Structure formats: C-alpha cells, structure tokens
C-alpha cells in the first residue's frame, strides 16, 4: 500500500511517501497506529492533538474507513484557499 504525506506532515515525517505491506484490509485508525513519527509517537496519537485529514484512493474518509492492500492513502493537515 502506498501512503502519502503532504504539507507540514511531510516535513514532520521527513518523507513524502511510504510503502506499507498489509496482510489484510484494516481501518484508517489501525493504519495510523502502525505509522511512527520520527519522535516515536504514532500518527494515530498525533491526530488527537492536531487535525490530520485522510483520503483513500482520492476520496475523503474518516478513521473508520477500510483500506485494502492495494489502496493509496494520503494524510494531510486541513487546507484553506483564498
């Protein structure tokens, strides 16, 4: 599965993408628990103190959404336009 990081989250992670091998479908929340930030905190724990938005296969989803081994998942902070 391809995991993409955008904006400040990309800077925090120190990379723009990550490949994760899933053996079975899982939820976005479980996936966030698998991803470790450089400070050792999981992405799931970090999302309790900062808003992290998620898109699966280019559709906005919440943490209960399922992801498959072939999904593309993107994490990013809220964005504004103007």
mmCIF file of the N, C-alpha and C atoms, coordinates in Angstrom:
data_MODEL
# 
_entry.id   MODEL 
# 
loop_
_atom_site.group_PDB 
_atom_site.id 
_atom_site.type_symbol 
_atom_site.label_atom_id 
_atom_site.label_alt_id 
_atom_site.label_comp_id 
_atom_site.label_asym_id 
_atom_site.label_entity_id 
_atom_site.label_seq_id 
_atom_site.pdbx_PDB_ins_code 
_atom_site.Cartn_x 
_atom_site.Cartn_y 
_atom_site.Cartn_z 
_atom_site.occupancy 
_atom_site.B_iso_or_equiv 
_atom_site.pdbx_formal_charge 
_atom_site.auth_seq_id 
_atom_site.auth_comp_id 
_atom_site.auth_asym_id 
_atom_site.auth_atom_id 
_atom_site.pdbx_PDB_model_num 
ATOM 1   N N  . UNK A 1 1  ? 0.842   -1.162 0.000  1.00 0.00 ? 1  UNK A N  1 
ATOM 2   C CA . UNK A 1 1  ? 0.000   0.000  0.000  1.00 0.00 ? 1  UNK A CA 1 
ATOM 3   C C  . UNK A 1 1  ? 0.893   1.232  0.000  1.00 0.00 ? 1  UNK A C  1 
ATOM 4   N N  . UNK A 1 2  ? 0.474   2.226  -0.763 1.00 0.00 ? 2  UNK A N  1 
ATOM 5   C CA . UNK A 1 2  ? 1.224   3.481  -0.803 1.00 0.00 ? 2  UNK A CA 1 
ATOM 6   C C  . UNK A 1 2  ? 0.574   4.468  0.152  1.00 0.00 ? 2  UNK A C  1 
ATOM 7   N N  . UNK A 1 3  ? 1.396   5.063  1.023  1.00 0.00 ? 3  UNK A N  1 
ATOM 8   C CA . UNK A 1 3  ? 0.940   6.084  1.961  1.00 0.00 ? 3  UNK A CA 1 
ATOM 9   C C  . UNK A 1 3  ? 1.665   7.377  1.599  1.00 0.00 ? 3  UNK A C  1 
ATOM 10  N N  . UNK A 1 4  ? 0.897   8.440  1.398  1.00 0.00 ? 4  UNK A N  1 
ATOM 11  C CA . UNK A 1 4  ? 1.448   9.738  1.022  1.00 0.00 ? 4  UNK A CA 1 
ATOM 12  C C  . UNK A 1 4  ? 1.270   10.740 2.157  1.00 0.00 ? 4  UNK A C  1 
ATOM 13  N N  . UNK A 1 5  ? 2.265   11.614 2.325  1.00 0.00 ? 5  UNK A N  1 
ATOM 14  C CA . UNK A 1 5  ? 2.211   12.666 3.337  1.00 0.00 ? 5  UNK A CA 1 
ATOM 15  C C  . UNK A 1 5  ? 2.338   14.012 2.633  1.00 0.00 ? 5  UNK A C  1 
ATOM 16  N N  . UNK A 1 6  ? 1.514   14.982 3.036  1.00 0.00 ? 6  UNK A N  1 
ATOM 17  C CA . UNK A 1 6  ? 1.518   16.292 2.396  1.00 0.00 ? 6  UNK A CA 1 
ATOM 18  C C  . UNK A 1 6  ? 1.714   17.412 3.412  1.00 0.00 ? 6  UNK A C  1 
ATOM 19  N N  . UNK A 1 7  ? 2.214   18.543 2.895  1.00 0.00 ? 7  UNK A N  1 
ATOM 20  C CA . UNK A 1 7  ? 2.366   19.793 3.646  1.00 0.00 ? 7  UNK A CA 1 
ATOM 21  C C  . UNK A 1 7  ? 3.225   19.594 4.895  1.00 0.00 ? 7  UNK A C  1 
ATOM 22  N N  . UNK A 1 8  ? 2.804   20.151 6.020  1.00 0.00 ? 8  UNK A N  1 
ATOM 23  C CA . UNK A 1 8  ? 3.601   20.089 7.252  1.00 0.00 ? 8  UNK A CA 1 
ATOM 24  C C  . UNK A 1 8  ? 3.823   18.653 7.712  1.00 0.00 ? 8  UNK A C  1 
ATOM 25  N N  . UNK A 1 9  ? 2.882   17.779 7.422  1.00 0.00 ? 9  UNK A N  1 
ATOM 26  C CA . UNK A 1 9  ? 3.040   16.377 7.810  1.00 0.00 ? 9  UNK A CA 1 
ATOM 27  C C  . UNK A 1 9  ? 4.195   15.727 7.047  1.00 0.00 ? 9  UNK A C  1 
ATOM 28  N N  . UNK A 1 10 ? 4.384   16.105 5.796  1.00 0.00 ? 10 UNK A N  1 
ATOM 29  C CA . UNK A 1 10 ? 5.525   15.612 5.017  1.00 0.00 ? 10 UNK A CA 1 
ATOM 30  C C  . UNK A 1 10 ? 6.830   16.077 5.660  1.00 0.00 ? 10 UNK A C  1 
ATOM 31  N N  . UNK A 1 11 ? 6.854   17.324 6.114  1.00 0.00 ? 11 UNK A N  1 
ATOM 32  C CA . UNK A 1 11 ? 8.050   17.848 6.780  1.00 0.00 ? 11 UNK A CA 1 
ATOM 33  C C  . UNK A 1 11 ? 8.313   17.103 8.082  1.00 0.00 ? 11 UNK A C  1 
ATOM 34  N N  . UNK A 1 12 ? 7.265   16.851 8.845  1.00 0.00 ? 12 UNK A N  1 
ATOM 35  C CA . UNK A 1 12 ? 7.404   16.128 10.112 1.00 0.00 ? 12 UNK A CA 1 
ATOM 36  C C  . UNK A 1 12 ? 7.930   14.723 9.881  1.00 0.00 ? 12 UNK A C  1 
ATOM 37  N N  . UNK A 1 13 ? 7.402   14.040 8.868  1.00 0.00 ? 13 UNK A N  1 
ATOM 38  C CA . UNK A 1 13 ? 7.805   12.663 8.577  1.00 0.00 ? 13 UNK A CA 1 
ATOM 39  C C  . UNK A 1 13 ? 9.189   12.592 7.939  1.00 0.00 ? 13 UNK A C  1 
ATOM 40  N N  . UNK A 1 14 ? 9.599   13.670 7.274  1.00 0.00 ? 14 UNK A N  1 
ATOM 41  C CA . UNK A 1 14 ? 10.884  13.658 6.590  1.00 0.00 ? 14 UNK A CA 1 
ATOM 42  C C  . UNK A 1 14 ? 10.848  12.889 5.282  1.00 0.00 ? 14 UNK A C  1 
ATOM 43  N N  . UNK A 1 15 ? 9.653   12.602 4.788  1.00 0.00 ? 15 UNK A N  1 
ATOM 44  C CA . UNK A 1 15 ? 9.482   11.901 3.515  1.00 0.00 ? 15 UNK A CA 1 
ATOM 45  C C  . UNK A 1 15 ? 8.078   12.161 2.984  1.00 0.00 ? 15 UNK A C  1 
ATOM 46  N N  . UNK A 1 16 ? 7.919   12.014 1.690  1.00 0.00 ? 16 UNK A N  1 
ATOM 47  C CA . UNK A 1 16 ? 6.613   12.282 1.094  1.00 0.00 ? 16 UNK A CA 1 
ATOM 48  C C  . UNK A 1 16 ? 5.777   11.025 0.909  1.00 0.00 ? 16 UNK A C  1 
ATOM 49  N N  . UNK A 1 17 ? 6.420   9.864  0.919  1.00 0.00 ? 17 UNK A N  1 
ATOM 50  C CA . UNK A 1 17 ? 5.640   8.638  0.805  1.00 0.00 ? 17 UNK A CA 1 
ATOM 51  C C  . UNK A 1 17 ? 6.322   7.471  1.495  1.00 0.00 ? 17 UNK A C  1 
ATOM 52  N N  . UNK A 1 18 ? 5.504   6.457  1.740  1.00 0.00 ? 18 UNK A N  1 
ATOM 53  C CA . UNK A 1 18 ? 5.933   5.281  2.482  1.00 0.00 ? 18 UNK A CA 1 
ATOM 54  C C  . UNK A 1 18 ? 5.187   4.087  1.904  1.00 0.00 ? 18 UNK A C  1 
ATOM 55  N N  . UNK A 1 19 ? 5.865   2.962  1.758  1.00 0.00 ? 19 UNK A N  1 
ATOM 56  C CA . UNK A 1 19 ? 5.205   1.716  1.344  1.00 0.00 ? 19 UNK A CA 1 
ATOM 57  C C  . UNK A 1 19 ? 4.981   0.875  2.585  1.00 0.00 ? 19 UNK A C  1 
ATOM 58  N N  . UNK A 1 20 ? 3.755   0.418  2.769  1.00 0.00 ? 20 UNK A N  1 
ATOM 59  C CA . UNK A 1 20 ? 3.425   -0.438 3.909  1.00 0.00 ? 20 UNK A CA 1 
ATOM 60  C C  . UNK A 1 20 ? 2.849   -1.733 3.363  1.00 0.00 ? 20 UNK A C  1 
ATOM 61  N N  . UNK A 1 21 ? 3.341   -2.846 3.868  1.00 0.00 ? 21 UNK A N  1 
ATOM 62  C CA . UNK A 1 21 ? 2.835   -4.153 3.471  1.00 0.00 ? 21 UNK A CA 1 
ATOM 63  C C  . UNK A 1 21 ? 1.739   -4.575 4.425  1.00 0.00 ? 21 UNK A C  1 
ATOM 64  N N  . UNK A 1 22 ? 0.531   -4.615 3.936  1.00 0.00 ? 22 UNK A N  1 
ATOM 65  C CA . UNK A 1 22 ? -0.594  -5.089 4.740  1.00 0.00 ? 22 UNK A CA 1 
ATOM 66  C C  . UNK A 1 22 ? -0.890  -6.524 4.349  1.00 0.00 ? 22 UNK A C  1 
ATOM 67  N N  . UNK A 1 23 ? -1.226  -7.339 5.341  1.00 0.00 ? 23 UNK A N  1 
ATOM 68  C CA . UNK A 1 23 ? -1.602  -8.717 5.048  1.00 0.00 ? 23 UNK A CA 1 
ATOM 69  C C  . UNK A 1 23 ? -3.099  -8.850 4.825  1.00 0.00 ? 23 UNK A C  1 
ATOM 70  N N  . UNK A 1 24 ? -3.867  -7.894 5.338  1.00 0.00 ? 24 UNK A N  1 
ATOM 71  C CA . UNK A 1 24 ? -5.325  -7.938 5.224  1.00 0.00 ? 24 UNK A CA 1 
ATOM 72  C C  . UNK A 1 24 ? -5.860  -6.514 5.307  1.00 0.00 ? 24 UNK A C  1 
ATOM 73  N N  . UNK A 1 25 ? -7.074  -6.291 4.834  1.00 0.00 ? 25 UNK A N  1 
ATOM 74  C CA . UNK A 1 25 ? -7.677  -4.962 4.967  1.00 0.00 ? 25 UNK A CA 1 
ATOM 75  C C  . UNK A 1 25 ? -7.735  -4.533 6.436  1.00 0.00 ? 25 UNK A C  1 
ATOM 76  N N  . UNK A 1 26 ? -7.666  -3.225 6.651  1.00 0.00 ? 26 UNK A N  1 
ATOM 77  C CA . UNK A 1 26 ? -7.693  -2.674 8.003  1.00 0.00 ? 26 UNK A CA 1 
ATOM 78  C C  . UNK A 1 26 ? -8.367  -1.308 7.966  1.00 0.00 ? 26 UNK A C  1 
ATOM 79  N N  . UNK A 1 27 ? -8.569  -0.713 9.121  1.00 0.00 ? 27 UNK A N  1 
ATOM 80  C CA . UNK A 1 27 ? -9.173  0.618  9.173  1.00 0.00 ? 27 UNK A CA 1 
ATOM 81  C C  . UNK A 1 27 ? -8.093  1.697  9.078  1.00 0.00 ? 27 UNK A C  1 
ATOM 82  N N  . UNK A 1 28 ? -8.520  2.896  8.750  1.00 0.00 ? 28 UNK A N  1 
ATOM 83  C CA . UNK A 1 28 ? -7.596  4.033  8.739  1.00 0.00 ? 28 UNK A CA 1 
ATOM 84  C C  . UNK A 1 28 ? -7.000  4.222  10.132 1.00 0.00 ? 28 UNK A C  1 
ATOM 85  N N  . UNK A 1 29 ? -7.809  4.088  11.179 1.00 0.00 ? 29 UNK A N  1 
ATOM 86  C CA . UNK A 1 29 ? -7.307  4.246  12.552 1.00 0.00 ? 29 UNK A CA 1 
ATOM 87  C C  . UNK A 1 29 ? -6.205  3.238  12.852 1.00 0.00 ? 29 UNK A C  1 
ATOM 88  N N  . UNK A 1 30 ? -6.390  1.990  12.443 1.00 0.00 ? 30 UNK A N  1 
ATOM 89  C CA . UNK A 1 30 ? -5.362  0.968  12.675 1.00 0.00 ? 30 UNK A CA 1 
ATOM 90  C C  . UNK A 1 30 ? -4.105  1.274  11.873 1.00 0.00 ? 30 UNK A C  1 
ATOM 91  N N  . UNK A 1 31 ? -4.279  1.761  10.645 1.00 0.00 ? 31 UNK A N  1 
ATOM 92  C CA . UNK A 1 31 ? -3.129  2.139  9.828  1.00 0.00 ? 31 UNK A CA 1 
ATOM 93  C C  . UNK A 1 31 ? -2.360  3.269  10.498 1.00 0.00 ? 31 UNK A C  1 
ATOM 94  N N  . UNK A 1 32 ? -3.077  4.275  11.018 1.00 0.00 ? 32 UNK A N  1 
ATOM 95  C CA . UNK A 1 32 ? -2.420  5.383  11.722 1.00 0.00 ? 32 UNK A CA 1 
ATOM 96  C C  . UNK A 1 32 ? -1.621  4.881  12.922 1.00 0.00 ? 32 UNK A C  1 
ATOM 97  N N  . UNK A 1 33 ? -2.089  3.821  13.551 1.00 0.00 ? 33 UNK A N  1 
ATOM 98  C CA . UNK A 1 33 ? -1.370  3.262  14.700 1.00 0.00 ? 33 UNK A CA 1 
ATOM 99  C C  . UNK A 1 33 ? -0.098  2.539  14.283 1.00 0.00 ? 33 UNK A C  1 
ATOM 100 N N  . UNK A 1 34 ? -0.013  2.122  13.025 1.00 0.00 ? 34 UNK A N  1 
ATOM 101 C CA . UNK A 1 34 ? 1.182   1.431  12.514 1.00 0.00 ? 34 UNK A CA 1 
ATOM 102 C C  . UNK A 1 34 ? 2.281   2.406  12.108 1.00 0.00 ? 34 UNK A C  1 
ATOM 103 N N  . UNK A 1 35 ? 1.908   3.648  11.817 1.00 0.00 ? 35 UNK A N  1 
ATOM 104 C CA . UNK A 1 35 ? 2.867   4.625  11.294 1.00 0.00 ? 35 UNK A CA 1 
ATOM 105 C C  . UNK A 1 35 ? 3.469   5.419  12.442 1.00 0.00 ? 35 UNK A C  1 
ATOM 106 N N  . UNK A 1 36 ? 4.789   5.363  12.546 1.00 0.00 ? 36 UNK A N  1 
ATOM 107 C CA . UNK A 1 36 ? 5.511   6.069  13.611 1.00 0.00 ? 36 UNK A CA 1 
ATOM 108 C C  . UNK A 1 36 ? 6.112   7.365  13.075 1.00 0.00 ? 36 UNK A C  1 
ATOM 109 N N  . UNK A 1 37 ? 5.925   8.435  13.834 1.00 0.00 ? 37 UNK A N  1 
ATOM 110 C CA . UNK A 1 37 ? 6.584   9.707  13.543 1.00 0.00 ? 37 UNK A CA 1 
ATOM 111 C C  . UNK A 1 37 ? 8.031   9.613  14.013 1.00 0.00 ? 37 UNK A C  1 
ATOM 112 N N  . UNK A 1 38 ? 8.906   10.498 13.551 1.00 0.00 ? 38 UNK A N  1 
ATOM 113 C CA . UNK A 1 38 ? 10.300  10.466 13.992 1.00 0.00 ? 38 UNK A CA 1 
ATOM 114 C C  . UNK A 1 38 ? 10.479  10.567 15.511 1.00 0.00 ? 38 UNK A C  1 
ATOM 115 N N  . UNK A 1 39 ? 9.527   11.196 16.217 1.00 0.00 ? 39 UNK A N  1 
ATOM 116 C CA . UNK A 1 39 ? 9.641   11.315 17.678 1.00 0.00 ? 39 UNK A CA 1 
ATOM 117 C C  . UNK A 1 39 ? 9.143   10.064 18.404 1.00 0.00 ? 39 UNK A C  1 
ATOM 118 N N  . UNK A 1 40 ? 8.725   9.030  17.652 1.00 0.00 ? 40 UNK A N  1 
ATOM 119 C CA . UNK A 1 40 ? 8.271   7.783  18.252 1.00 0.00 ? 40 UNK A CA 1 
ATOM 120 C C  . UNK A 1 40 ? 6.775   7.701  18.468 1.00 0.00 ? 40 UNK A C  1 
ATOM 121 N N  . UNK A 1 41 ? 6.097   8.829  18.368 1.00 0.00 ? 41 UNK A N  1 
ATOM 122 C CA . UNK A 1 41 ? 4.644   8.863  18.526 1.00 0.00 ? 41 UNK A CA 1 
ATOM 123 C C  . UNK A 1 41 ? 3.995   8.279  17.264 1.00 0.00 ? 41 UNK A C  1 
ATOM 124 N N  . UNK A 1 42 ? 2.859   7.611  17.430 1.00 0.00 ? 42 UNK A N  1 
ATOM 125 C CA . UNK A 1 42 ? 2.161   7.110  16.248 1.00 0.00 ? 42 UNK A CA 1 
ATOM 126 C C  . UNK A 1 42 ? 1.355   8.234  15.607 1.00 0.00 ? 42 UNK A C  1 
ATOM 127 N N  . UNK A 1 43 ? 1.051   8.057  14.351 1.00 0.00 ? 43 UNK A N  1 
ATOM 128 C CA . UNK A 1 43 ? 0.228   9.038  13.654 1.00 0.00 ? 43 UNK A CA 1 
ATOM 129 C C  . UNK A 1 43 ? -1.154  9.112  14.291 1.00 0.00 ? 43 UNK A C  1 
ATOM 130 N N  . UNK A 1 44 ? -1.637  7.998  14.810 1.00 0.00 ? 44 UNK A N  1 
ATOM 131 C CA . UNK A 1 44 ? -2.932  7.976  15.487 1.00 0.00 ? 44 UNK A CA 1 
ATOM 132 C C  . UNK A 1 44 ? -2.893  8.848  16.744 1.00 0.00 ? 44 UNK A C  1 
ATOM 133 N N  . UNK A 1 45 ? -1.833  8.741  17.531 1.00 0.00 ? 45 UNK A N  1 
ATOM 134 C CA . UNK A 1 45 ? -1.699  9.562  18.739 1.00 0.00 ? 45 UNK A CA 1 
ATOM 135 C C  . UNK A 1 45 ? -1.572  11.038 18.370 1.00 0.00 ? 45 UNK A C  1 
ATOM 136 N N  . UNK A 1 46 ? -0.823  11.330 17.326 1.00 0.00 ? 46 UNK A N  1 
ATOM 137 C CA . UNK A 1 46 ? -0.648  12.721 16.897 1.00 0.00 ? 46 UNK A CA 1 
ATOM 138 C C  . UNK A 1 46 ? -1.965  13.331 16.441 1.00 0.00 ? 46 UNK A C  1 
ATOM 139 N N  . UNK A 1 47 ? -2.853  12.509 15.887 1.00 0.00 ? 47 UNK A N  1 
ATOM 140 C CA . UNK A 1 47 ? -4.122  13.048 15.386 1.00 0.00 ? 47 UNK A CA 1 
ATOM 141 C C  . UNK A 1 47 ? -5.074  13.434 16.512 1.00 0.00 ? 47 UNK A C  1 
ATOM 142 N N  . UNK A 1 48 ? -4.724  13.093 17.750 1.00 0.00 ? 48 UNK A N  1 
ATOM 143 C CA . UNK A 1 48 ? -5.537  13.530 18.892 1.00 0.00 ? 48 UNK A CA 1 
ATOM 144 C C  . UNK A 1 48 ? -5.254  14.984 19.255 1.00 0.00 ? 48 UNK A C  1 
ATOM 145 N N  . UNK A 1 49 ? -4.063  15.471 18.899 1.00 0.00 ? 49 UNK A N  1 
ATOM 146 C CA . UNK A 1 49 ? -3.689  16.840 19.242 1.00 0.00 ? 49 UNK A CA 1 
ATOM 147 C C  . UNK A 1 49 ? -3.655  17.776 18.036 1.00 0.00 ? 49 UNK A C  1 
ATOM 148 N N  . UNK A 1 50 ? -3.678  17.216 16.837 1.00 0.00 ? 50 UNK A N  1 
ATOM 149 C CA . UNK A 1 50 ? -3.722  18.042 15.635 1.00 0.00 ? 50 UNK A CA 1 
ATOM 150 C C  . UNK A 1 50 ? -4.630  17.359 14.612 1.00 0.00 ? 50 UNK A C  1 
ATOM 151 N N  . UNK A 1 51 ? -5.282  18.150 13.808 1.00 0.00 ? 51 UNK A N  1 
ATOM 152 C CA . UNK A 1 51 ? -6.185  17.594 12.812 1.00 0.00 ? 51 UNK A CA 1 
ATOM 153 C C  . UNK A 1 51 ? -5.384  17.026 11.654 1.00 0.00 ? 51 UNK A C  1 
ATOM 154 N N  . UNK A 1 52 ? -5.612  15.757 11.366 1.00 0.00 ? 52 UNK A N  1 
ATOM 155 C CA . UNK A 1 52 ? -4.988  15.098 10.225 1.00 0.00 ? 52 UNK A CA 1 
ATOM 156 C C  . UNK A 1 52 ? -6.118  14.541 9.363  1.00 0.00 ? 52 UNK A C  1 
ATOM 157 N N  . UNK A 1 53 ? -6.191  15.029 8.150  1.00 0.00 ? 53 UNK A N  1 
ATOM 158 C CA . UNK A 1 53 ? -7.229  14.575 7.232  1.00 0.00 ? 53 UNK A CA 1 
ATOM 159 C C  . UNK A 1 53 ? -6.707  13.382 6.438  1.00 0.00 ? 53 UNK A C  1 
ATOM 160 N N  . UNK A 1 54 ? -7.645  12.547 5.978  1.00 0.00 ? 54 UNK A N  1 
ATOM 161 C CA . UNK A 1 54 ? -7.271  11.323 5.275  1.00 0.00 ? 54 UNK A CA 1 
ATOM 162 C C  . UNK A 1 54 ? -8.077  11.174 3.994  1.00 0.00 ? 54 UNK A C  1 
ATOM 163 N N  . UNK A 1 55 ? -7.390  10.768 2.943  1.00 0.00 ? 55 UNK A N  1 
ATOM 164 C CA . UNK A 1 55 ? -8.052  10.397 1.692  1.00 0.00 ? 55 UNK A CA 1 
ATOM 165 C C  . UNK A 1 55 ? -7.592  8.987  1.325  1.00 0.00 ? 55 UNK A C  1 
ATOM 166 N N  . UNK A 1 56 ? -8.542  8.145  0.941  1.00 0.00 ? 56 UNK A N  1 
ATOM 167 C CA . UNK A 1 56 ? -8.235  6.804  0.458  1.00 0.00 ? 56 UNK A CA 1 
ATOM 168 C C  . UNK A 1 56 ? -8.660  6.753  -1.000 1.00 0.00 ? 56 UNK A C  1 
ATOM 169 N N  . UNK A 1 57 ? -7.705  6.438  -1.853 1.00 0.00 ? 57 UNK A N  1 
ATOM 170 C CA . UNK A 1 57 ? -7.959  6.412  -3.296 1.00 0.00 ? 57 UNK A CA 1 
ATOM 171 C C  . UNK A 1 57 ? -8.644  7.702  -3.750 1.00 0.00 ? 57 UNK A C  1 
ATOM 172 N N  . UNK A 1 58 ? -8.138  8.823  -3.228 1.00 0.00 ? 58 UNK A N  1 
ATOM 173 C CA . UNK A 1 58 ? -8.543  10.186 -3.584 1.00 0.00 ? 58 UNK A CA 1 
ATOM 174 C C  . UNK A 1 58 ? -9.962  10.548 -3.156 1.00 0.00 ? 58 UNK A C  1 
ATOM 175 N N  . UNK A 1 59 ? -10.483 9.864  -2.143 1.00 0.00 ? 59 UNK A N  1 
ATOM 176 C CA . UNK A 1 59 ? -11.779 10.216 -1.547 1.00 0.00 ? 59 UNK A CA 1 
ATOM 177 C C  . UNK A 1 59 ? -11.583 10.464 -0.066 1.00 0.00 ? 59 UNK A C  1 
ATOM 178 N N  . UNK A 1 60 ? -12.124 11.586 0.433  1.00 0.00 ? 60 UNK A N  1 
ATOM 179 C CA . UNK A 1 60 ? -12.011 11.906 1.852  1.00 0.00 ? 60 UNK A CA 1 
ATOM 180 C C  . UNK A 1 60 ? -12.761 10.860 2.680  1.00 0.00 ? 60 UNK A C  1 
ATOM 181 N N  . UNK A 1 61 ? -12.113 10.413 3.768  1.00 0.00 ? 61 UNK A N  1 
ATOM 182 C CA . UNK A 1 61 ? -12.704 9.388  4.633  1.00 0.00 ? 61 UNK A CA 1 
ATOM 183 C C  . UNK A 1 61 ? -12.427 9.730  6.089  1.00 0.00 ? 61 UNK A C  1 
ATOM 184 N N  . UNK A 1 62 ? -13.112 9.010  6.997  1.00 0.00 ? 62 UNK A N  1 
ATOM 185 C CA . UNK A 1 62 ? -12.810 9.156  8.417  1.00 0.00 ? 62 UNK A CA 1 
ATOM 186 C C  . UNK A 1 62 ? -12.030 7.925  8.886  1.00 0.00 ? 62 UNK A C  1 
ATOM 187 N N  . UNK A 1 63 ? -11.705 7.898  10.165 1.00 0.00 ? 63 UNK A N  1 
ATOM 188 C CA . UNK A 1 63 ? -10.849 6.834  10.700 1.00 0.00 ? 63 UNK A CA 1 
ATOM 189 C C  . UNK A 1 63 ? -11.481 5.448  10.674 1.00 0.00 ? 63 UNK A C  1 
ATOM 190 N N  . UNK A 1 64 ? -12.795 5.366  10.495 1.00 0.00 ? 64 UNK A N  1 
ATOM 191 C CA . UNK A 1 64 ? -13.446 4.056  10.460 1.00 0.00 ? 64 UNK A CA 1 
ATOM 192 C C  . UNK A 1 64 ? -13.427 3.423  9.066  1.00 0.00 ? 64 UNK A C  1 
ATOM 193 N N  . UNK A 1 65 ? -12.985 4.168  8.064  1.00 0.00 ? 65 UNK A N  1 
ATOM 194 C CA . UNK A 1 65 ? -12.955 3.654  6.693  1.00 0.00 ? 65 UNK A CA 1 
ATOM 195 C C  . UNK A 1 65 ? -11.967 2.501  6.571  1.00 0.00 ? 65 UNK A C  1 
ATOM 196 N N  . UNK A 1 66 ? -12.302 1.569  5.710  1.00 0.00 ? 66 UNK A N  1 
ATOM 197 C CA . UNK A 1 66 ? -11.427 0.429  5.465  1.00 0.00 ? 66 UNK A CA 1 
ATOM 198 C C  . UNK A 1 66 ? -10.442 0.754  4.341  1.00 0.00 ? 66 UNK A C  1 
ATOM 199 N N  . UNK A 1 67 ? -9.230  0.225  4.482  1.00 0.00 ? 67 UNK A N  1 
ATOM 200 C CA . UNK A 1 67 ? -8.223  0.322  3.431  1.00 0.00 ? 67 UNK A CA 1 
ATOM 201 C C  . UNK A 1 67 ? -7.791  -1.092 3.074  1.00 0.00 ? 67 UNK A C  1 
ATOM 202 N N  . UNK A 1 68 ? -7.485  -1.294 1.802  1.00 0.00 ? 68 UNK A N  1 
ATOM 203 C CA . UNK A 1 68 ? -7.058  -2.613 1.342  1.00 0.00 ? 68 UNK A CA 1 
ATOM 204 C C  . UNK A 1 68 ? -5.569  -2.591 1.038  1.00 0.00 ? 68 UNK A C  1 
ATOM 205 N N  . UNK A 1 69 ? -5.038  -3.741 0.716  1.00 0.00 ? 69 UNK A N  1 
ATOM 206 C CA . UNK A 1 69 ? -3.612  -3.844 0.420  1.00 0.00 ? 69 UNK A CA 1 
ATOM 207 C C  . UNK A 1 69 ? -3.239  -3.043 -0.827 1.00 0.00 ? 69 UNK A C  1 
ATOM 208 N N  . UNK A 1 70 ? -4.208  -2.746 -1.695 1.00 0.00 ? 70 UNK A N  1 
ATOM 209 C CA . UNK A 1 70 ? -3.936  -2.005 -2.925 1.00 0.00 ? 70 UNK A CA 1 
ATOM 210 C C  . UNK A 1 70 ? -4.312  -0.526 -2.834 1.00 0.00 ? 70 UNK A C  1 
ATOM 211 N N  . UNK A 1 71 ? -4.743  -0.060 -1.672 1.00 0.00 ? 71 UNK A N  1 
ATOM 212 C CA . UNK A 1 71 ? -5.189  1.331  -1.520 1.00 0.00 ? 71 UNK A CA 1 
ATOM 213 C C  . UNK A 1 71 ? -4.026  2.311  -1.581 1.00 0.00 ? 71 UNK A C  1 
ATOM 214 N N  . UNK A 1 72 ? -4.345  3.541  -1.983 1.00 0.00 ? 72 UNK A N  1 
ATOM 215 C CA . UNK A 1 72 ? -3.428  4.664  -1.844 1.00 0.00 ? 72 UNK A CA 1 
ATOM 216 C C  . UNK A 1 72 ? -4.038  5.564  -0.777 1.00 0.00 ? 72 UNK A C  1 
ATOM 217 N N  . UNK A 1 73 ? -3.286  5.801  0.290  1.00 0.00 ? 73 UNK A N  1 
ATOM 218 C CA . UNK A 1 73 ? -3.783  6.586  1.418  1.00 0.00 ? 73 UNK A CA 1 
ATOM 219 C C  . UNK A 1 73 ? -2.949  7.854  1.529  1.00 0.00 ? 73 UNK A C  1 
ATOM 220 N N  . UNK A 1 74 ? -3.623  8.985  1.660  1.00 0.00 ? 74 UNK A N  1 
ATOM 221 C CA . UNK A 1 74 ? -2.938  10.270 1.809  1.00 0.00 ? 74 UNK A CA 1 
ATOM 222 C C  . UNK A 1 74 ? -3.343  10.909 3.129  1.00 0.00 ? 74 UNK A C  1 
ATOM 223 N N  . UNK A 1 75 ? -2.348  11.413 3.861  1.00 0.00 ? 75 UNK A N  1 
ATOM 224 C CA . UNK A 1 75 ? -2.578  12.128 5.113  1.00 0.00 ? 75 UNK A CA 1 
ATOM 225 C C  . UNK A 1 75 ? -2.093  13.559 4.939  1.00 0.00 ? 75 UNK A C  1 
ATOM 226 N N  . UNK A 1 76 ? -2.887  14.509 5.429  1.00 0.00 ? 76 UNK A N  1 
ATOM 227 C CA . UNK A 1 76 ? -2.502  15.914 5.298  1.00 0.00 ? 76 UNK A CA 1 
ATOM 228 C C  . UNK A 1 76 ? -3.258  16.758 6.307  1.00 0.00 ? 76 UNK A C  1 
ATOM 229 N N  . UNK A 1 77 ? -2.705  17.936 6.644  1.00 0.00 ? 77 UNK A N  1 
ATOM 230 C CA . UNK A 1 77 ? -3.414  18.853 7.539  1.00 0.00 ? 77 UNK A CA 1 
ATOM 231 C C  . UNK A 1 77 ? -4.548  19.526 6.773  1.00 0.00 ? 77 UNK A C  1 
ATOM 232 N N  . UNK A 1 78 ? -5.488  20.135 7.491  1.00 0.00 ? 78 UNK A N  1 
ATOM 233 C CA . UNK A 1 78 ? -6.553  20.872 6.797  1.00 0.00 ? 78 UNK A CA 1 
ATOM 234 C C  . UNK A 1 78 ? -5.949  21.952 5.906  1.00 0.00 ? 78 UNK A C  1 
ATOM 235 N N  . UNK A 1 79 ? -6.581  22.186 4.787  1.00 0.00 ? 79 UNK A N  1 
ATOM 236 C CA . UNK A 1 79 ? -6.088  23.209 3.860  1.00 0.00 ? 79 UNK A CA 1 
ATOM 237 C C  . UNK A 1 79 ? -7.153  24.280 3.681  1.00 0.00 ? 79 UNK A C  1 
ATOM 238 N N  . UNK A 1 80 ? -6.692  25.479 3.423  1.00 0.00 ? 80 UNK A N  1 
ATOM 239 C CA . UNK A 1 80 ? -7.620  26.572 3.152  1.00 0.00 ? 80 UNK A CA 1 
ATOM 240 C C  . UNK A 1 80 ? -7.225  27.218 1.840  1.00 0.00 ? 80 UNK A C  1 
ATOM 241 N N  . UNK A 1 81 ? -8.156  27.820 1.231  1.00 0.00 ? 81 UNK A N  1 
ATOM 242 C CA . UNK A 1 81 ? -7.877  28.509 -0.025 1.00 0.00 ? 81 UNK A CA 1 
ATOM 243 C C  . UNK A 1 81 ? -8.273  29.968 0.099  1.00 0.00 ? 81 UNK A C  1 
ATOM 244 N N  . UNK A 1 82 ? -7.989  30.700 -0.908 1.00 0.00 ? 82 UNK A N  1 
ATOM 245 C CA . UNK A 1 82 ? -8.416  32.079 -0.824 1.00 0.00 ? 82 UNK A CA 1 
ATOM 246 C C  . UNK A 1 82 ? -7.899  32.926 -1.920 1.00 0.00 ? 82 UNK A C  1 
# 
